[in-house]
Amino acid sequence: MLQKQKQVYELFDHTSDLGVIVRGKNLMELFQNSALAVLDIMSGSVPYGNSIVLSVNLQAENFELLLRDWLAELIFLSNDKKILFNSFNFQHLDQHSIKADLIGVACSSDFFSVKKEIKAVTYHQLKIQHSKSGYTARFVLDI
């Protein structure tokens, strides 16, 4: 069964692509909300259940590239394995690496339809900012 996720992001205009702004109180919440935003854009809903767990271990030069790689991996695994993820268990997150479990449910083609096909997370306008209220990420999706 699918449920509509509380929207944790906003969109901004970008020529032929889709710009996304996401906020979080801390970096883990920012990475989680960014993943949920991408999943919502892809499918329009978040599934109940936790029958599948996949582990991800990524490294990058900085937070921005790590966020881009995190989202790219999520998109790839969702499309390749036909899994809708609904939660994330972070074991480690720092400026250069992330280790997390992606938790979700397998979806057949009859059950899951793509709302928007995301081809890639671009490097264009990729930015993470820190303020007193938390973190804000800005990224562009090639659709």
C-alpha positions in Angstrom: 0.0 0.0 0.0 1.3 3.5 -0.8 0.9 6.6 1.2 1.4 10.3 0.2 4.5 11.6 1.9 4.5 15.0 3.7 6.3 17.2 1.2 9.8 17.9 2.5 11.0 19.9 -0.5 10.1 22.7 -2.9 10.8 23.0 -6.7 12.3 25.9 -8.6 12.2 26.7 -12.2 15.0 25.4 -14.4 15.0 25.1 -18.2 13.9 21.6 -19.2 15.1 20.1 -15.9 13.7 20.1 -12.4 15.3 22.2 -9.6 14.8 21.0 -6.0 15.4 22.7 -2.7 15.5 20.5 0.5 16.0 21.4 4.1 17.1 19.5 7.2 18.0 20.3 10.8 21.2 18.3 10.4 23.0 16.5 7.6 21.4 13.2 8.1 17.9 14.8 7.9 19.0 16.7 4.8 20.2 13.5 3.1 17.1 11.7 4.1 14.7 14.5 3.0 16.6 14.8 -0.3 16.1 11.1 -0.9 12.4 11.3 0.0 12.0 14.3 -2.4 13.5 12.3 -5.3 11.4 9.3 -4.5 8.2 11.5 -4.3 9.1 13.1 -7.7 9.7 9.7 -9.2 6.6 7.9 -7.9 4.4 10.4 -6.2 4.1 8.2 -3.1 6.0 6.3 -0.4 5.2 2.7 0.2 4.4 1.0 3.6 6.6 -1.9 4.6 10.2 -2.8 5.0 10.7 -6.1 3.2 14.0 -5.2 1.5 17.2 -3.7 2.9 20.1 -2.7 0.7 23.3 -1.3 2.0 25.1 1.7 0.4 28.7 2.8 1.1 29.8 5.9 -0.9 32.8 8.2 -0.8 33.2 11.6 -2.4 35.4 14.7 -2.2 32.8 16.9 -0.4 29.2 17.1 0.9 27.8 18.3 -2.4 29.3 15.5 -4.5 28.4 13.0 -1.7 24.7 14.2 -1.9 24.8 13.9 -5.7 26.2 10.4 -5.6 23.7 9.4 -2.8 20.8 10.5 -4.9 22.2 8.9 -8.1 22.6 5.6 -6.3 19.1 5.8 -4.9 17.7 6.4 -8.4 19.7 3.6 -9.9 18.7 1.1 -7.3 15.1 2.1 -7.4 15.0 1.6 -11.2 17.2 -1.4 -11.5 15.8 -3.4 -8.6 12.2 -2.1 -8.8 12.2 -1.1 -5.2 10.5 1.9 -3.6 12.4 3.0 -0.5 10.6 4.5 2.4 13.3 4.9 5.1 17.0 5.1 5.6 19.2 4.0 8.5 22.5 6.0 8.6 25.4 4.3 10.2 27.9 7.0 9.2 27.8 10.3 7.4 30.7 12.8 7.2 32.1 15.2 4.6 33.6 12.5 2.5 31.5 9.3 3.1 28.2 7.8 3.8 27.1 4.4 5.0 23.4 3.6 5.2 20.8 1.0 4.7 18.0 1.7 2.3 14.7 0.1 3.4 11.8 -0.4 1.1 9.5 -2.7 -0.7 9.7 -4.5 -4.1 7.2 -3.2 -6.6 5.9 -4.9 -9.7 5.3 -2.9 -12.9 1.6 -3.3 -12.3 1.9 -1.8 -8.8 4.4 1.0 -9.5 4.2 3.6 -12.2 6.8 6.2 -12.7 5.4 9.7 -12.3 8.6 11.4 -13.6 11.6 9.6 -15.1 14.7 11.0 -13.6 17.7 10.5 -15.9 20.4 12.0 -13.6 21.3 14.3 -10.7 23.3 17.1 -12.4 26.3 19.0 -11.1 24.6 22.2 -12.1 23.7 24.5 -9.2 24.6 21.7 -6.7 25.0 23.3 -3.4 24.6 22.7 0.4 24.5 25.6 2.7 24.6 25.7 6.5 22.8 28.3 8.7 21.6 28.6 12.3 18.4 26.8 11.4 20.1 23.9 9.7 21.0 22.8 6.2 19.6 23.6 2.8 20.5 21.6 -0.4 19.8 22.8 -3.9 20.2 20.4 -6.9 18.9 19.9 -10.4 17.4 16.7 -11.8 17.7 15.9 -15.5 14.2 14.6 -16.4 
